[in-house]
Amino acid sequence: MIKPPANIFKALMHPARLSILELLRDGEQCVCHLEAILGCRQAYISQHLMVLREAGLVEDRRDGARIFYRVIKPELFDLIGTASRMSGVETPPLSQSKVKDCLCPKCNSQSELDADKGKEL
């Protein structure tokens, strides 16, 4: 169900939610991955994800104990980009260097690939 535009703008009003959406730009992410990159507690991130979900912008999927989120309205990124250009402030990409601290399957498989590359050298 599409929500009224005011609900969408309200959901976008918090910098933490914009950061979460920026991370989801690259596709589905688990909550622990968002925690590792943003350096925030799980409860804090979950509260913001709930707002985004209630606004109809993201949806979640469970896989065992992990919850993954993805953007369901990709045109949202056009809206955020337009708002950034209007403000004259370009948001730098979030560094994913903190991913080392993440225990999710996505990061562990990447860590295994990096370790395998190191063995080949």
C-alpha angles and dihedrals in degrees: 000000000000114000125218113273091248090062091052093050091046090054090051095051097092123078091218091057091049089051091050091050091049089056091047089054087083091055138267117356133184121234093247089056090053089048092053095049099040096039092225132128119266092243092055093050092045091054091055092045089053090056091049091048093049089051088056094244101114137024132202135225128194123222108177108301094343127090119207126198132201137176112255096187106054091178083074088081090059089053092049091047091051091049090050092051091047091052092049090230118113112205111229115232114266114255113243091196090110090064088099087080094056119101097192120125092249092057094039091054089049090049089051091051091050091049091050090051089052091053091053093056 
